[in-house]
């Protein structure tokens, strides 16, 4: 994932090569943004986790999601400050309070 400036050049990036080490995502498939803090939540499908990034794309935290949910889709509800994490159609939803 990256941030592109007005000159259409990459100004910041995160993720690099696929993997599970620091600075890597295995299978990013969806993101949500907290409008107040500009924090970015990234669903890392292959690792059953959500990666929390700062607006400058620095890792703040890895959030492990229940093993039966493959972190496919995210929705951050601004008013309640809850992150809804869903998996495949039959997997259900996990809720994380911030």
Secondary structure as the mmCIF struct_conf table of DSSP 4:
data_model
#
loop_
_struct_conf.conf_type_id
_struct_conf.id
_struct_conf.beg_label_comp_id
_struct_conf.beg_label_asym_id
_struct_conf.beg_label_seq_id
_struct_conf.end_label_comp_id
_struct_conf.end_label_asym_id
_struct_conf.end_label_seq_id
STRN STRN1 UNK A 2 UNK A 4
TURN_TY1_P TURN_TY1_P1 UNK A 6 UNK A 7
BEND BEND1 UNK A 8 UNK A 8
STRN STRN2 UNK A 10 UNK A 13
STRN STRN3 UNK A 15 UNK A 15
BEND BEND2 UNK A 17 UNK A 21
TURN_TY1_P TURN_TY1_P2 UNK A 22 UNK A 23
STRN STRN4 UNK A 24 UNK A 24
BEND BEND3 UNK A 26 UNK A 26
STRN STRN5 UNK A 28 UNK A 33
TURN_TY1_P TURN_TY1_P3 UNK A 35 UNK A 37
STRN STRN6 UNK A 40 UNK A 44
HELX_RH_3T_P HELX_RH_3T_P1 UNK A 45 UNK A 47
TURN_TY1_P TURN_TY1_P4 UNK A 48 UNK A 48
STRN STRN7 UNK A 49 UNK A 53
TURN_TY1_P TURN_TY1_P5 UNK A 55 UNK A 56
STRN STRN8 UNK A 59 UNK A 64
TURN_TY1_P TURN_TY1_P6 UNK A 67 UNK A 68
STRN STRN9 UNK A 73 UNK A 77
TURN_TY1_P TURN_TY1_P7 UNK A 78 UNK A 81
STRN STRN10 UNK A 82 UNK A 86
BEND BEND4 UNK A 88 UNK A 88
TURN_TY1_P TURN_TY1_P8 UNK A 89 UNK A 91
STRN STRN11 UNK A 93 UNK A 97
#
